[in-house]
Each structure stands twice: as structure tokens, then as C-alpha cells.
Amino acid sequence: MSAIVASEIWSELKRYVNTVDRAEAAETMVAILIDHDSDVEDIRAAFKGDSDIKRALTDYLDNDKNYEDDEEEEFEDENTEDDDWEN
């Protein structure tokens, strides 16, 4: 499904979603689009006027951070501490 079609569907259906539930619905919409290989820039362009989708996309991208680099740094720090203990 293209992001443009999804945007049209979302704009028609979101008025039927309770205001308190829209954030979760937007997160689901973003997840579905990403799972079906929609490009982030295409999603941004298609939903450019929708604050719920923008927020959900930002949250999705923040949660998609690669934490492997952080784990490597922690491992290196642990090795450094072990070296000091041996001296």
C-alpha cells in the first residue's frame, strides 16, 4: 500500500477514532507502512499535515535506534576496569 493511499484512508477514518486513542492508532499505521517497506520520506510527504502521524513516526524512529554501539562501549569499559584490577 502506498503512503499516499494510506494517508487518504487515515484522513477519512481518524475522525471515527477517539481522540485519546489516535496516538496508538497512528503508531499502528506507521508500523504497518514501515513493515510493508514504505520509505520514511514517503510517509512524511504523504502525511505532512497530520501531527499524530508525525509524532508516531518520530517515536518509531527513536525506538529504532541501534544500541549495539552502546553495548560495545560498555564492554570496552569493563575490560579497562579489569586491567586496572590486575595491576
Secondary structure, 3 states (H helix, E strand, C coil): CCHHHHHHHHHHHHHHCCHHHHHHHHHHHHHHHHHCCCCHHHHHHHCCCCHHHHHHHHHHHHHCCCCHHHHHHHHHHHHHHHHHHHC
